[in-house]
Amino acid sequence: MFGILPVVTVFSRILVAFSFAFLVPLAWAWAHDGVEHLYVWGGGFALALFSGLALWAVAHHHRRELQARDGFLLVNLVWIVLPAYAAVPLMYTVPDIGWTQAYFESMSALTATGATALSGLDGLPVSANVWRCFLQLVGGLGIMLLVVAVLPLLGLGGLQLYKAETPGPMKDTKFTPRIAETARGLWGVYFGFSLACFLAYRWAGMGWADAFMHMCTTMGLGGFSSHDASFGHFDSPRIEAVATVFMALAGVSFMRYFIVLRNRSLGPLFRDREIRTYVAVLLASIGLIAALLAWHGVVRSFPEALRTSAFHVLSLATTTGYASADYAQWPVFAPVLLMFLGCFVSCAGSTGGGIKMVRMVLLIKQARRELVRIVHPRVVNPVTMGGAVLPISVITATLGFMLIYGATTMGLTMVLLFTGLDIVTAFSAVVATVNNIGPGLGLVGPTSNFGVLNDFQIWVLTFAMLLGRLELLTVLVLFTGAFWRR
């Protein structure tokens, strides 16, 4: 027990910091909702604050430098326990919601997945919708990154937490001598883009509340909306254009933006192979789906097809999950391609989910290398990225990740099939949650929600969201005997 007390000490301070997030919906409740909602959010704040203080009182005498395994344990503890605290107010503000749905909703928010089990969003209290969306802003970049950035008073090395939380295979890269300085820089960039997005939505015609909520879910690439019809509620090309631009920006590594600002040069963006591939795949997909929609007469003109295609390609490819139309009713190639794009297009270091574009680039390079070796067995043809030769450990780790990714996706799909779900719903639901995309196809398509599933199925998909947000290995390593052996 005493071996984990140092982890509990850090977690207690994270919980105290998290308690102040409840003040955001509290402020909106004071402005828009009744007095009873003030008690709900005030109670949530008090519960998290005093729980954190109580844990700190018990464990604060046990402090030491966190080791790698401590970092993994702490990250899992944060992403499992904080959604429970976030779910409590939903039980008192959302009609007819059970604990399973409330926890699913808060996990979906903090993991920036955007899969919802709720309907009647237009009728919810403003503070409840603000809470759902604000959690995606916080969870988008990563709670642990925020902690390392603004709580250096922990006196603990943040590198272990950064490596456990940061998505992508290049997580050993440090862009400044101190990891806290890097984290503060990333958060500053994130906040700057968020402010610009908020003002752009307001300029495009959204009200203040909608602009704030959709800014949170755009920059977090989470996709929650305050309306059941999502962006179809606004029916505004200007608002969709703002969303398209900022989803595209949020799908790029915030580390690259940080380097651009530090070096005062756009060169790092143009030279980055991952970003160039990201842009190329998006443009090709937009053109392909636009041509398909125009060809089949789904829309009235090619310009409208291009606008519709751009919005939905960016939404699904960046794992945001907004919709302005029921794309499940388009020719079957389109929705399947959109789900496929969500599996890999987002860049490592962005707020998106999936396996990340950099891994796909590495896999293609490795496949090309093996094809060359078949013809020329003695040739020296190393895999390179950014002009540097990648060590074999990076290639091996990427291949191992893909193996586990495939096995996890198929395994969870089989579990859902065993419960009686149809193949389209089961497979797309797992793909949507493991990759943090949000909506799937079939019963959980863009015009439906995950509330149609039973409790067991929802818990399976809740676990899938956790796996996807922490990139599988961070969670699955806890199930190995080697992790627990000292």
N, C-alpha and C positions, 0 to 999 in steps of 0.2 A: 504493500500500500504506500509506504513512504517513498518508494521509487517514483511514483507518479505525482506526488505532492508538488514538486516544482512545476509540473505541467499545469496542475490545478491552480497554482498561484498566478501564472500568466493568464490562464483562462478566466479567472475571477476578474482581472482587470479588463479583459476584453468584454466581459459581460457588463461591467460597469459602464464602459464606453458605449456599448450597444444600447444601453438603457436610454441614452439621450436621443436616440433615433425616434423614440416614441413622442418626443416633443414636436416633431414635424406634423404628424396627423392631429396632435392635440391642438396646435395652432389653427389648422384648417377646421377642426371641429368647433373651436371657439368662434370662428368667422361664419360658418355655414350650417352647423348641425346643432342639435339640442344639448341641454345641460347634461343629460344622461350619457352622452358620448364623451363629454369631458371627463366624467368619472372613469369610463372604460380606458381611455388612453392614459389618464393619470395613474390608474391602477396598474396598467402594463408597465409604465415607467417605474413605479415603485417596486413592483415585483422583480423586475430585472435588476434594478439598482441594489435592493437589499439582499437579493440572492448573491450577487457578485460580492458585496461587502461581507456577507457571512462566509462565503468560500475563502475570501482573502484572510479573514480573521483566523480561520482554521489552518490555512496552509502557508501563510506568508513567511513563516520562520524557515521554511525549506526552500532555499534558493540556490541555484547553481546554473552554470552555462548549459543551455539546451544542446543535446546531441541530435544527430540526424533522426533517430527513431522518436525522440521526444517531439520533434517538429511534425512528423507524420501523425503522431498520436494527437497532438494539439489541434492540427488542422481538421482532422476527422471529428474531434470533440466539438469544435466550433460549428462545423457545418451540420452536425446532427442535433445539437442542443439548441442553438440559436433559433432555428425554425420553430421549435416547440414554444419558446417564449413569444415569437412573432405570431404564432397561431392563436394564442389565447384571446387577444382582443377581437379576432374575427368571429369567435364563438358568440360574442355579445353584440356584434354589429351586422352580421350577415344572417338573414332569416333562414331557418331550416337547415343549418349546416351542422354536420357532425365533426368529431375530432379528426377522423380520417381525411375528410375533405379540407378541413382547416390546415392540417399539417402539410398535406399535399400542396395547397395553395401557397403557403409560406415557403416551403422548400422550392417550389417552382419559381417564386419571386427571388429568393436569395441566390439561387443557382442561375438566374437570368434565363430560365427555360421558356417561360411564357405559356405553358400548358395549364389551362384553367379547368377547374371542376365546377365553376359557378355559372349560373345564368341570371338574367335580370340585373346585369351590371348597371344599366341606366338608372335603376331605382335604388341603388345602394347609397348610403350616406357618403358624402364627399370625402370625409376623413378615411373611410374604409378603402375606397378606391385609391386615395393618395397613399395610404400605407402599402398597399399591394405594389404600386408603381415605384414608390420611393425605395422599397427594399431591392428592386432591380437595379436602381442606380448604385446603391451601396454594394450589392453583390456582384455587379458587372465587372469591376476591376479587381475585386477580391477583398474580403474583410481583412484577411491577414496582411495584405499589402497596405491597407489603411492603417492597421495597427503598427506596423513597422515604421510607417511614415510619421505618425503623429504621437506615438507613445514611446519615444526613445528612453523615457525614464524607467522602462522595464529593466534596464541594465543587462540585457541579454543579447547575445548575438542573433541578429535577424536573418542571417544567411540561410539557416536551416528552414525557417518558415518560408522564406522567399522561394527556395528551391522546391519545397513541397507544394506550394500554392500556385506558382507561376505556370501558366499553360505553355506547352511546346517543348521540343527537345533541346532547345538552346538555352536552358535555364541556368547554366553555369556561367553565362556571360554577365559581367558586371560593368556597367557603363560609367560609374563613378567609384572612387576609392571606398566610400562608405555606402553600404546597402541602404541605410535610412535616407541618405541624400538622394539616391536613385529613386526610392519609393516616393519621396516628397515631390520630386520632379515629375514623375508619372501622374501623381494625383493632381498636381497643378495643371498639367496639360488636360487631363480628364475634366477638371472643373471648368477650364477655359472653353473647351468645346461644348460642355453642357450649357453654359451661360449663353453662348452663341445660338445653340439649338433652341433654347427656351425663347429667346427674343425672336428668332426666325419663325417659330410656330405662332407666336403672338402676332407678328406682322402678317402672316399668311391668313389670319382670320380666326384662329382658335381663341376661346376665352382664356382668362388667366389660369384657371384650374386645369383645364384640358391641356393647355400649353405646358404647364409644369409637369403633369402626369406623363404626357407623351414624350417630353424631353427625357424624363427618367428612363422610360422604357426604350427609347431610341438609342441613347448613349450606352445604356446597359445591354443593348441588343437582346432585350427580353421579350418585348412584344405585347405585354399586357396593355389593355385599353380600358377606358371607363365606359365603353359602349359595347353591347353585344355584337353589333355589326362592324366593330373595329373601325378601320378607315372608311368603310362604306357608309358610315353614319355621316361623315362630312361631305362626301361626294364633291371634293374640291381638288382639281388638278394642281392648284398652287400648294395646298397642304401636302399632297402626295409628293410633289417635287422636293419640298423641304425635307420630308422623311427620307426620300431616296438619296439625297445628297449626304445627309448626316449618317445614314446607315452605311453608306459606302466609306465615309471617313472613319467611322467607328470600327469597321472591319479590318482596318490596317493596324499594325502594331503601334501602340502608344509609345513604346521604346524608341521607335524610329522618329516619331514627332519630337520626342525629348532630345534626341541627337540633333535633329534639324534645328531646333531652337538653340541648343548649346553651341553648335557650329555656325549658326546663321547662314546655312546653305541648304538648298533642296537636293543637293547631290546624293545624300544617303537614301533618299526615296527613289530616285531614278536608277541608282546602281543596284538596288536590292532585287535579287532574282525572285524572291517570294512575292514582292509587291507587283513586279512586272507580270508575273504569271497570274496573280489575283485579278489584275485589271483586264488582262487578255481573256481569261475565262469568263468574266462577267460580261464583257462586250460581246463575245461570241454567243453566249447564252441568251442575252437580250435580243440580239438579232435573230437567232434561230426561233425562239418562242414567238417573237413578233410576227415573223413570216408565217409560222404555223397558225396563229390566231387569225391573221388576215386571209390566209388561204382557205381556212374552214369557215370563214364568215362569222367568227365569234364576236368580232367588233365591226364597226361600220367603216372604218378607214385605217390605213396603215399608220398614220400619226397616232391615232388612238391606240392601236395595237402596240406601238412602240412605247407609249407612256405606260400602258397597263403591264406590258412585259417588264419594263425597267423596274417598276415598283415591286412587282412580285418576285422577280429574280433577286433583287437586292434584299428583299425581306427574308426570303427563304435561304438564300445562299449565305447570308451573314448570321443565320439562326435567330433572326428577330421574330418572325412569325406573324407580322401584320397581314391583313387581307382587306382588299377593297372589293373583291368579287369572289365568287365560289369557284376557285380554280380547279377543284376536284371534278367539276363538270366540263372542263376543257378536254380536248382530245387527249387520250391517256398518256401519250408521250410527255406532255407538258408537266402534269403534276408529279410524275415519276422523276423527271429530270430535276424539278425543283427540290424534291426530297433528297436526291442524290447530291446536288450541289451543296446542300446544307451539311453534308457529312464531312466536307474537306476544304471549302473555299476560304473560310476566315483565316486570317494570318495569326501566327503565334504572337502573343503579347497584346492581342486585341481583346475585346470583351465578348467575342463570339465563342461558340462551342465547336464540336466536331474534332476531327483528328488533326486539323490545321493544314494549311497549304504547304508549309515547309516540309512536312512529312511526305506529302504527296510528291513534291519535287524530288526529295531524296529517293523515294521508291522508284520513280521513273528513271532517275539517273542510275540507280543500282541495277534495274532491269536492263537498261541499255548497256551497262558495263558487262553484264552476264552474256548478253547476245554477242558482244564483240569478242568475249573470251571464248565463245564456242567456235568462232571462225579463226581467231588468233590466240591460241592457248597461252603463248609466252608473252603476250603484249603487257606492258605496264600501263594500266588505265585506271588510275585512282578516281574516286568520287570526290568532286570539289564543290565548294559552295562559297561564293564571294571571293574566288581566287585562291582559297586555302583548301588544302587537302583535308578531308574529314577523317578523323580516326575511326578505326574499325568498330570501336565501342559505340559510336553514335549510330552507325549503320545497324549493328546488332540490336541496339536498344529500340530503334525504329521498327525493325522486323519483329522483335518480340512484342512490342506494343500492338502492332497490327494483328498479330496472331491472337492476342488476348482480346482485342477489340472485336474481331470476328467471332470468336468463341462466345464472348459475352452477349453479343447481339443475337446470335442463334440460340443460345441457351435460354435467355429471357423470353425470346419469341416462343420457344417450345413450352415454357411454363404457361404463358398466356393462352396458347393453343390448347393446352391440357384443361384450362378452365372453361373452354367452350367458345372462345372468340374465333371469328373468322380470320383467315390468313391475312387479308389486307389490313384489317384493323390491328391485329396483333403485331405484325411485322412493322407497320408504319408507326404504331405507338411506341415501340421499342426504339426504332430509329430516331423518332422525334424527341424522345426523352434522353437517350444516351448521348445524342449529339446536341442536346439543349436547343432544339429547333422550336418546339411548341406544338402547333397543330400537326396532326398526321393526316391519314386518309381513312376512308370507311366511316365507322361510327364516331371517330374522333377527328373528322375533317374540319375544314375552316369554318363551316357554318354550325358545327356542333361543339361539344366540349367533353372533357373526360369524366364529367359527372354521370354519364350513362353507364360507366363501369361499376362493378361491385367493389367492395372494400378491399378484398384480397388483391384484385387486379390493380387497384390504385396504389396499394403498398408496394407491389412489385415495381411499378413505374416510378414511385417515389425513390426507391433504391436505385433505379436506373438513372434518375436525374443526379443523384449524389455521385454515382460512379462517373458519369459524364463530366460533371463540373470539376472533379478532382482528377480527371484523366485516368481513371481505372486503377492504375498501379498504386496510387496513394492510398486508396481504400483497400484493395485486395491484398496489399502487403500485410495488413493486420491479420489476415487469415492464414498466414504462414507460421510454422513453428519457429523458424529462424528469427522472426521479429521479436518473439517473446523470450528467447533464450539470451541470457546475459553472457 
